[in-house]
Amino acid sequence: MNPPTEFELLLCLARTSLRGAHEARARALLDRAGLDWQLFHALAWRHGLMPLASRHLLESFAALVPEAQLARAREDFRHNAARNLLLASELRGALDALADEGVAGVAYKGPALALQVYGDLKLRSFVDLDVLVRRADAGRAGRVLASIGYRPRLSLTPAQEAMLPRSECDRVYLKEGRGVTVELHWAVAPPFFSLALETEDVLDGAARVELFGREVAAPAPEMLLLLLCVNGAKDLWRALEPVCAVAELLRAPAGLDWPRVVGLARRAGALRMLLVGLLLARDLLDAPLPDEAARLADTDPPARRLAAGAGRRLAEPEARPWGLAEETRFRVASRERLRDRARYCALRLLTPTYRDCAPELPPALRFVYYALRPLRLLGGALKRPASRPVL
């Protein structure tokens, strides 16, 4: 990989603690003439690393950065911090409301991840809130959110309401006036991912994170590492920030229970997803891997190919769209078990989403949605732009 200078600088800054070789390399890159600050700024936002990059530029390299760029970094950091405080306050209110009604909610991603991984609410960029509840509690949790001012983003027909839990893992709620979005999750991935990982697994041994003076449930570090890698595979590793979060967990002084991490991944059928995340963190951000994890990663050729392809794509100056075939290849190759690959393809092809359930049909005729699903998927694939393979 021969990344642009601006991306290499971002790699140096993608860590909470900057010292030694990475600090020296960042200084050398900043000393170069012709650094494209517009490109660097765009990359920092695209990869979700604006807060970390801005903090390091302001605190460690102010003498090497043009004043206009320092002012921009200062304003971006300030605006992101203010927004994060607002969102964290909303998260606390939502979790309190759920707890008052007897609904166990896990602070999933968002502010909790910023505190768990970076130790500072201001050092992560996020645009919405994520709460994970038990599948059986999803309807009640939605009503609780409605009682505190949220409404579903989409108004669904009865057929779409019935199909939603069969094809999705969350529903989006909006609070008008404050511009706050809550994604209410009842699973960690859509059903077609066929992960053997339930909300109960996340609640079991959950960590506690202090949010405005009150402790809230969040995934334990070992579970959090696995969830980051699962989300990375689901989102096709489009951004560097999830890789940075994985690297920070690997560097945490307390360490991780690696037999537990590997055991969770094997049971969920997500070992290769874990290994791809570990390889990206090691190869892009020099994160340390214990010997057993490194052995597993280095002896899994598909994981190495997936990580190499994702790394090359991350380094490109502009994001390219994924074609349906490329997306499917990546996700299928991310599974180590043949049955999970087959199940992914079958469910993705044959299970209608709520978008497919139009026009509204009576319950006796809803089987038609299943018959039409492959045709709609094919039609959508033909409209999507093609892209070069990364595997």
Backbone torsions as a table, in degrees:
resi	resn	phi	psi	omega
1	MET	NA	130.8	178.3
2	ASN	-121.7	80.4	-171.1
3	PRO	-75.2	158.6	173.0
4	PRO	-61.2	154.6	179.1
5	THR	-55.1	-39.5	-177.2
6	GLU	-64.5	-37.4	177.7
7	PHE	-72.1	-38.2	177.9
8	GLU	-62.5	-39.0	176.4
9	LEU	-62.9	-42.3	179.2
10	LEU	-61.6	-38.7	176.6
11	LEU	-60.4	-40.9	179.1
12	CYS	-63.2	-35.1	-175.3
13	LEU	-89.0	-5.3	-174.5
14	ALA	-84.4	62.0	179.7
15	ARG	-164.5	151.5	-178.3
16	THR	-74.7	-33.7	-179.3
17	SER	-113.2	120.3	-176.5
18	LEU	-113.3	114.8	179.5
19	ARG	-160.2	173.3	174.9
20	GLY	63.1	-135.1	-173.6
21	ALA	-63.3	-35.4	-178.5
22	HIS	-70.5	-38.2	176.3
23	GLU	-65.6	-42.7	179.3
24	ALA	-64.4	-41.3	179.9
25	ARG	-66.7	-40.6	177.6
26	ALA	-62.1	-40.0	179.1
27	ARG	-64.5	-41.1	179.1
28	ALA	-64.8	-40.3	178.9
29	LEU	-66.5	-38.8	179.2
30	LEU	-69.4	-24.9	177.7
31	ASP	-75.7	-16.6	-178.6
32	ARG	-68.6	145.0	174.4
33	ALA	-79.3	149.0	172.7
34	GLY	84.7	14.8	175.9
35	LEU	-61.5	129.2	-178.3
36	ASP	-87.9	98.0	-175.9
37	TRP	-69.5	-30.8	176.2
38	GLN	-63.8	-42.6	178.2
39	LEU	-66.0	-43.7	179.6
40	PHE	-59.5	-44.7	179.9
41	HIS	-61.4	-43.7	179.4
42	ALA	-64.3	-41.4	179.0
43	LEU	-65.2	-41.3	-179.5
44	ALA	-60.5	-42.2	178.1
45	TRP	-71.1	-45.3	-178.4
46	ARG	-59.4	-37.9	-177.0
47	HIS	-92.3	6.2	176.5
48	GLY	71.0	22.5	-174.6
49	LEU	-116.0	15.2	179.5
50	MET	-55.8	-46.5	-177.6
51	PRO	-60.5	-47.5	179.9
52	LEU	-63.3	-47.0	-178.6
53	ALA	-62.6	-43.1	-178.8
54	SER	-63.7	-42.3	179.9
55	ARG	-60.9	-45.0	-179.4
56	HIS	-66.5	-40.1	178.7
57	LEU	-62.6	-41.5	-177.6
58	LEU	-72.7	-37.5	-173.0
59	GLU	-91.2	-31.2	-171.9
60	SER	-114.0	-22.7	-170.6
61	PHE	-132.2	24.5	-174.7
62	ALA	-57.1	-34.7	-177.7
63	ALA	-70.2	-17.2	-177.0
64	LEU	-102.6	-0.9	-174.3
65	VAL	-111.8	133.0	177.6
66	PRO	-56.3	145.5	-175.4
67	GLU	-57.8	-38.8	-179.8
68	ALA	-62.1	-37.8	179.6
69	GLN	-73.2	-34.7	174.9
70	LEU	-62.9	-42.7	179.1
71	ALA	-63.1	-40.5	179.0
72	ARG	-65.0	-43.6	178.9
73	ALA	-62.9	-41.9	179.7
74	ARG	-62.1	-43.6	-178.7
75	GLU	-69.9	-42.2	178.3
76	ASP	-60.9	-44.8	-178.9
77	PHE	-63.1	-43.7	-179.1
78	ARG	-63.5	-45.7	-178.7
79	HIS	-64.0	-42.7	179.5
80	ASN	-64.0	-41.8	-180.0
81	ALA	-62.2	-43.4	179.8
82	ALA	-63.6	-43.0	179.1
83	ARG	-63.6	-40.9	-179.8
84	ASN	-63.3	-38.9	177.9
85	LEU	-63.1	-42.2	177.3
86	LEU	-61.2	-47.3	-178.3
87	LEU	-65.5	-38.6	178.9
88	ALA	-64.3	-38.6	176.7
89	SER	-62.9	-42.1	178.2
90	GLU	-65.1	-38.9	178.3
91	LEU	-62.7	-45.4	178.2
92	ARG	-58.6	-43.4	179.6
93	GLY	-63.8	-41.2	-179.7
94	ALA	-66.1	-43.6	-179.9
95	LEU	-66.7	-37.3	176.0
96	ASP	-62.0	-44.3	-179.2
97	ALA	-63.6	-41.4	178.3
98	LEU	-64.3	-44.4	-179.5
99	ALA	-62.3	-38.1	179.3
100	ASP	-61.6	-27.0	179.5
101	GLU	-99.5	11.2	176.3
102	GLY	77.7	20.2	178.7
103	VAL	-101.0	120.3	177.8
104	ALA	-78.9	120.0	179.2
105	GLY	-120.2	140.8	178.1
106	VAL	-107.7	128.7	174.4
107	ALA	-71.0	111.3	-166.8
108	TYR	-117.7	117.3	-177.2
109	LYS	65.3	-151.4	175.2
110	GLY	52.8	-137.8	-177.2
111	PRO	-60.4	-38.8	-178.4
112	ALA	-61.1	-41.9	179.0
113	LEU	-64.4	-39.5	177.8
114	ALA	-58.7	-43.1	-178.5
115	LEU	-72.6	-40.8	-177.6
116	GLN	-68.0	-40.6	-171.2
117	VAL	-94.6	-44.2	-174.9
118	TYR	-101.4	-12.7	179.1
119	GLY	71.1	12.3	-176.1
120	ASP	-156.5	123.5	-179.1
121	LEU	-59.4	-25.9	-173.9
122	LYS	-82.2	-11.0	-169.8
123	LEU	-95.7	11.9	176.9
124	ARG	-133.7	145.6	177.6
125	SER	-104.5	125.3	175.8
126	PHE	-146.5	153.8	-173.1
127	VAL	-114.1	-12.5	179.6
128	ASP	-145.3	179.9	-179.6
129	LEU	-114.4	146.5	-179.7
130	ASP	-126.9	127.0	177.6
131	VAL	-126.1	130.9	180.0
132	LEU	-106.6	126.9	177.8
133	VAL	-127.6	168.6	174.3
134	ARG	-65.6	147.6	-179.5
135	ARG	-55.3	-41.1	-178.2
136	ALA	-67.2	-19.5	-177.7
137	ASP	-96.6	-0.3	-172.0
138	ALA	-61.5	-44.6	179.8
139	GLY	-62.9	-45.1	179.5
140	ARG	-65.4	-39.0	178.8
141	ALA	-63.0	-38.6	176.9
142	GLY	-62.0	-39.5	178.3
143	ARG	-67.8	-35.4	176.4
144	VAL	-63.2	-45.4	178.4
145	LEU	-60.7	-38.9	178.0
146	ALA	-62.1	-34.4	-177.9
147	SER	-70.6	-17.6	179.3
148	ILE	-111.3	20.7	169.2
149	GLY	104.7	4.6	178.7
150	TYR	-96.1	152.1	174.7
151	ARG	-136.2	150.9	177.6
152	PRO	-59.3	137.7	179.4
153	ARG	-63.9	-36.2	-178.3
154	LEU	-110.8	137.2	172.2
155	SER	-93.0	113.5	-171.7
156	LEU	-105.8	149.3	173.5
157	THR	-76.2	167.0	176.6
158	PRO	-56.1	-39.2	179.0
159	ALA	-65.3	-40.6	178.9
160	GLN	-67.4	-39.5	177.1
161	GLU	-59.8	-41.1	-179.3
162	ALA	-68.1	-33.5	-176.8
163	MET	-82.6	-23.9	-172.3
164	LEU	-51.8	-53.0	-178.2
165	PRO	-69.2	-14.8	179.1
166	ARG	-82.2	-19.1	-175.3
167	SER	-123.5	-15.5	-174.7
168	GLU	-123.7	168.6	177.2
169	CYS	-119.0	2.8	-178.1
170	ASP	-158.0	167.3	172.2
171	ARG	-136.3	141.6	-173.9
172	VAL	-97.5	133.5	177.7
173	TYR	-121.6	143.0	-178.7
174	LEU	-118.7	144.6	170.0
175	LYS	-111.2	107.5	-178.5
176	GLU	-67.9	148.7	179.9
177	GLY	92.7	-32.6	-179.9
178	ARG	-110.1	-10.9	178.9
179	GLY	63.8	35.5	-177.3
180	VAL	-107.4	135.4	179.3
181	THR	-116.8	133.4	173.9
182	VAL	-116.9	126.3	171.5
183	GLU	-97.4	111.7	179.7
184	LEU	-90.3	110.3	-177.0
185	HIS	-97.6	138.5	168.9
186	TRP	-114.7	2.9	174.6
187	ALA	-156.3	161.5	-177.4
188	VAL	-87.0	-10.9	178.3
189	ALA	-156.1	156.6	178.4
190	PRO	-60.1	156.2	-178.0
191	PRO	-55.8	-33.3	-177.2
192	PHE	-67.8	-14.5	174.2
193	PHE	-73.4	-19.6	176.8
194	SER	47.6	46.7	176.7
195	LEU	-82.8	134.8	175.5
196	ALA	-84.7	63.5	-175.6
197	LEU	-144.3	115.5	-175.6
198	GLU	-111.1	165.7	177.4
199	THR	-57.5	-36.0	178.6
200	GLU	-58.4	-35.4	178.8
201	ASP	-65.1	-34.7	178.9
202	VAL	-75.1	-39.4	179.4
203	LEU	-68.2	-32.3	-178.8
204	ASP	-65.6	114.5	179.8
205	GLY	73.1	23.5	-178.3
206	ALA	-58.9	148.5	176.2
207	ALA	-81.0	169.6	176.3
208	ARG	-119.8	131.0	-179.8
209	VAL	-121.1	132.4	-179.5
210	GLU	-82.7	124.5	-178.3
211	LEU	-129.8	105.5	-178.7
212	PHE	53.4	48.7	172.8
213	GLY	84.5	0.9	178.8
214	ARG	-130.5	139.4	179.0
215	GLU	-82.4	134.4	176.9
216	VAL	-123.7	156.0	-179.5
217	ALA	-75.4	140.2	176.1
218	ALA	-146.6	159.2	-179.2
219	PRO	-59.7	141.0	173.7
220	ALA	-62.3	155.7	-175.2
221	PRO	-52.8	-42.7	-179.4
222	GLU	-65.5	-42.3	176.9
223	MET	-67.5	-39.4	-179.8
224	LEU	-61.0	-41.7	178.2
225	LEU	-60.0	-44.9	179.2
226	LEU	-64.8	-42.7	-179.5
227	LEU	-63.9	-38.3	177.1
228	LEU	-61.3	-40.2	-178.6
229	CYS	-74.2	-35.5	175.0
230	VAL	-64.0	-45.3	178.0
231	ASN	-64.7	-35.6	176.6
232	GLY	-60.1	-44.8	177.9
233	ALA	-66.0	-41.6	179.8
234	LYS	-62.1	-41.2	-178.6
235	ASP	-91.0	6.8	174.8
236	LEU	66.2	24.5	179.0
237	TRP	47.8	51.0	-177.3
238	ARG	-77.0	-19.7	-174.6
239	ALA	-129.8	157.9	-177.2
240	LEU	-82.7	-24.2	-174.5
241	GLU	-59.1	-42.4	175.8
242	PRO	-60.4	-35.0	175.6
243	VAL	-64.2	-41.6	178.1
244	CYS	-61.9	-41.4	178.9
245	ALA	-63.7	-41.9	176.3
246	VAL	-60.5	-44.3	-179.2
247	ALA	-62.4	-40.8	179.8
248	GLU	-65.7	-37.9	176.1
249	LEU	-63.7	-38.7	179.4
250	LEU	-67.4	-27.9	-179.7
251	ARG	-88.6	-6.0	-174.1
252	ALA	-58.5	133.8	-177.2
253	PRO	-59.0	-33.8	-177.0
254	ALA	-68.6	-21.7	-179.9
255	GLY	76.1	172.8	-177.5
256	LEU	-121.5	150.8	174.6
257	ASP	-83.4	93.7	-171.9
258	TRP	-67.5	-37.4	173.5
259	PRO	-57.9	-36.7	177.5
260	ARG	-68.6	-43.6	179.6
261	VAL	-58.1	-50.7	-177.4
262	VAL	-66.4	-38.5	178.5
263	GLY	-63.3	-44.3	177.0
264	LEU	-59.6	-44.7	-178.0
265	ALA	-64.6	-42.8	-179.9
266	ARG	-63.7	-45.5	-178.1
267	ARG	-64.4	-35.1	-179.5
268	ALA	-79.2	-10.8	-173.6
269	GLY	72.2	31.2	-174.9
270	ALA	-125.6	24.9	-178.1
271	LEU	-63.3	-43.6	-179.1
272	ARG	-66.1	-36.4	175.3
273	MET	-59.2	-42.9	176.9
274	LEU	-60.7	-46.4	-176.1
275	LEU	-64.7	-37.6	177.3
276	VAL	-62.1	-44.8	178.2
277	GLY	-61.6	-40.5	178.8
278	LEU	-65.0	-42.0	179.5
279	LEU	-64.5	-42.0	178.5
280	LEU	-62.3	-43.2	-179.6
281	ALA	-64.9	-39.7	179.4
282	ARG	-71.6	-46.9	-170.8
283	ASP	-79.3	-29.7	179.4
284	LEU	-93.7	-35.4	-171.2
285	LEU	-123.4	13.1	174.3
286	ASP	57.8	32.9	178.2
287	ALA	-72.4	141.8	-179.1
288	PRO	-78.0	138.9	174.6
289	LEU	-117.7	137.1	172.8
290	PRO	-64.7	159.9	-173.4
291	ASP	-57.1	-43.1	-176.8
292	GLU	-65.1	-42.8	179.1
293	ALA	-65.6	-41.2	179.1
294	ALA	-64.0	-38.7	179.5
295	ARG	-64.2	-45.3	179.1
296	LEU	-60.6	-44.1	-177.9
297	ALA	-67.6	-43.4	-175.0
298	ASP	-74.6	-16.5	180.0
299	THR	-104.1	16.0	176.3
300	ASP	-116.6	89.9	-176.9
301	PRO	-55.0	-42.5	177.6
302	PRO	-60.0	-38.5	178.1
303	ALA	-64.0	-40.0	179.3
304	ARG	-64.7	-41.2	179.6
305	ARG	-66.0	-42.3	179.2
306	LEU	-62.8	-44.2	-179.7
307	ALA	-65.5	-41.1	179.4
308	ALA	-63.5	-43.7	178.9
309	GLY	-64.5	-42.5	178.6
310	ALA	-64.2	-40.1	178.6
311	GLY	-62.1	-42.5	178.2
312	ARG	-63.6	-39.4	-178.5
313	ARG	-69.2	-39.5	177.6
314	LEU	-59.9	-33.9	-175.7
315	ALA	-78.9	-9.1	-178.4
316	GLU	-68.8	141.5	-177.0
317	PRO	-60.9	-30.7	179.8
318	GLU	-128.3	142.9	177.7
319	ALA	-71.4	137.0	176.3
320	ARG	-107.7	146.0	176.9
321	PRO	-69.7	152.2	177.3
322	TRP	-95.4	134.4	169.0
323	GLY	-78.0	158.4	-178.3
324	LEU	-60.0	-41.7	-179.3
325	ALA	-64.0	-42.1	-179.8
326	GLU	-66.3	-43.0	177.2
327	GLU	-59.2	-44.6	-179.2
328	THR	-65.2	-44.1	178.7
329	ARG	-58.2	-44.3	-177.6
330	PHE	-63.3	-48.1	-176.9
331	ARG	-68.7	-38.8	179.0
332	VAL	-67.3	-41.7	178.8
333	ALA	-66.4	-19.0	179.6
334	SER	-76.9	-7.8	-179.7
335	ARG	-102.7	135.3	-177.6
336	GLU	-88.9	-17.7	-176.5
337	ARG	-103.2	133.7	-178.3
338	LEU	-59.8	-40.5	-178.0
339	ARG	-63.8	-33.0	178.6
340	ASP	-71.8	-36.2	176.1
341	ARG	-64.1	-45.7	-179.6
342	ALA	-64.0	-40.8	-179.2
343	ARG	-66.6	-39.6	177.2
344	TYR	-57.1	-50.8	-176.4
345	CYS	-63.9	-43.0	-177.7
346	ALA	-66.1	-47.5	-177.9
347	LEU	-68.7	-37.0	179.1
348	ARG	-65.0	-36.6	-177.3
349	LEU	-78.8	-37.2	-166.6
350	LEU	-107.0	-15.2	-177.8
351	THR	-91.1	116.9	177.3
352	PRO	-66.1	147.7	170.0
353	THR	-95.1	173.0	177.9
354	TYR	-61.9	-26.2	178.3
355	ARG	-67.2	-28.0	-179.1
356	ASP	-78.5	-14.4	-172.9
357	CYS	-88.8	55.1	176.7
358	ALA	-144.5	136.3	2.4
359	PRO	-73.1	168.6	179.9
360	GLU	-65.5	127.3	176.8
361	LEU	-115.6	151.1	175.7
362	PRO	-64.8	156.7	-176.7
363	PRO	-52.3	-36.0	-177.4
364	ALA	-67.1	-19.3	-177.4
365	LEU	-109.3	7.4	-175.2
366	ARG	-70.8	-11.4	173.8
367	PHE	-61.9	-21.8	179.3
368	VAL	-61.6	-33.2	179.4
369	TYR	-58.6	-37.9	-179.2
370	TYR	-68.6	-37.8	179.5
371	ALA	-67.6	-34.3	-176.9
372	LEU	-84.8	-16.9	-174.9
373	ARG	-54.8	-50.8	-179.1
374	PRO	-59.0	-37.0	-179.3
375	LEU	-67.3	-41.1	179.0
376	ARG	-66.7	-39.7	179.7
377	LEU	-63.8	-42.2	178.5
378	LEU	-64.0	-42.2	178.6
379	GLY	-62.6	-40.4	177.6
380	GLY	-66.2	-36.4	179.8
381	ALA	-65.1	-37.2	-178.9
382	LEU	-68.0	-24.0	-179.5
383	LYS	-86.9	-18.1	-177.1
384	ARG	-79.0	143.1	179.3
385	PRO	-68.5	143.1	176.7
386	ALA	-77.5	156.9	177.7
387	SER	-144.7	160.9	-177.2
388	ARG	-72.2	142.0	179.4
389	PRO	-67.2	151.2	179.1
390	VAL	-114.1	-3.8	-175.8
391	LEU	-83.2	NA	NA
